[in-house]
Amino acid sequence: MFCTNCGRKLDPEDVFCPGCGKKVEKESKGTQIPSGVIPKKRRSSKAWAWAILSLVVICGLALGGYFLWGKGSEGGSLKGSEGASLYPVVVNEEWGYIDKAGKIVINPQFDDAYNFFEGLASVGVGDKWGYIDQTGRYIWEPTN
């Protein structure tokens, strides 16, 4: 049996429709859904849970990206090269540093080099690593 108002399937003992609240009109056992009435489907609570979880994940990723790469972080960059006056450059398979004009400031002598951050840069010589200042002087001698 179906509700004549909303089309919801009813149990034989129902007096009122659980979907719309209309009083059930008892008719013959073979009552069909009236023409033009489309039964409403109930939405699963699992679907709502997945939708909310997806929204939380998307917001988390957006905020993470904002603070990691965007204006939310102090440096605004993962490499920390903003405001730096020297940049790593490779010449004949050795790394050195140039200024903004492209002039070599620290001669190429390292096997690997990273950007300056807070006045220091990490450099590799062989399998050892150390830190130099912007004059090329070791602040921390290369060690394993």
SVG drawing of the C-alpha trace seen along z (x, -y; Angstrom):
<svg xmlns="http://www.w3.org/2000/svg" viewBox="-11 -43 98 50">
<polyline fill="none" stroke="black" stroke-width="0.4" points="0.0,0.0 1.2,-3.5 0.4,-7.0 -1.9,-8.9 -0.2,-12.2 3.6,-11.5 3.7,-8.0 5.7,-6.4 5.2,-2.7 3.2,-2.1 3.0,0.8 -0.5,2.4 -0.8,1.2 0.1,-2.4 -2.7,-5.0 -0.6,-8.0 2.0,-8.2 5.5,-8.3 6.7,-10.5 4.1,-13.3 1.9,-12.7 -1.4,-12.4 -4.0,-10.0 -3.9,-6.8 -7.0,-6.0 -7.7,-2.3 -8.5,-1.0 -8.2,2.3 -5.1,4.3 -3.7,3.6 -3.5,-0.2 -0.9,-1.5 1.1,-4.7 -1.2,-7.4 -0.1,-8.7 2.0,-11.8 3.3,-11.0 7.0,-10.1 8.1,-8.4 10.8,-10.2 14.1,-8.4 15.6,-8.7 19.2,-9.8 21.6,-7.6 23.4,-9.0 26.6,-7.4 26.3,-9.7 26.1,-12.8 29.1,-11.5 31.2,-11.1 30.2,-14.5 31.2,-16.2 34.5,-14.2 35.3,-15.2 34.6,-18.8 36.9,-18.7 39.7,-17.1 39.4,-19.7 39.5,-22.6 42.5,-21.0 44.4,-20.7 43.5,-24.3 44.7,-25.7 47.8,-23.6 48.7,-24.9 48.0,-28.4 50.3,-28.2 53.0,-26.1 53.3,-28.0 51.1,-31.0 51.1,-34.3 50.3,-32.5 53.9,-31.5 56.5,-34.0 59.0,-33.3 56.3,-32.6 58.6,-29.9 59.9,-26.5 63.4,-27.3 63.7,-30.5 65.3,-32.4 63.2,-35.6 65.3,-38.5 68.5,-36.5 71.3,-38.3 73.2,-35.2 72.0,-32.3 73.5,-28.9 75.0,-28.4 76.8,-25.5 80.0,-26.0 81.9,-23.0 80.1,-20.7 81.0,-22.7 78.6,-24.9 79.2,-28.5 77.1,-31.6 76.2,-34.6 74.5,-37.9 71.4,-39.4 73.5,-41.0 74.9,-37.5 78.5,-38.3 80.2,-35.3 80.6,-36.2 81.7,-32.8 83.8,-30.8 82.4,-27.4 84.1,-24.9 81.3,-22.8 79.8,-19.4 76.3,-20.6 74.8,-23.8 71.5,-25.1 69.9,-28.6 70.8,-30.9 68.4,-31.1 68.8,-33.5 72.4,-34.3 73.6,-30.7 73.7,-28.1 74.2,-24.4 77.0,-23.1 78.3,-19.6 81.9,-18.6 82.2,-14.9 79.9,-13.1 80.3,-15.8 78.1,-18.8 78.6,-22.2 77.3,-25.8 78.8,-28.9 78.0,-32.6 77.6,-35.0 81.3,-35.7 82.0,-32.0 83.6,-31.4 82.7,-28.1 80.5,-28.6 80.3,-24.9 83.0,-22.9 81.8,-20.0 81.2,-16.8 79.4,-13.5"/>
</svg>
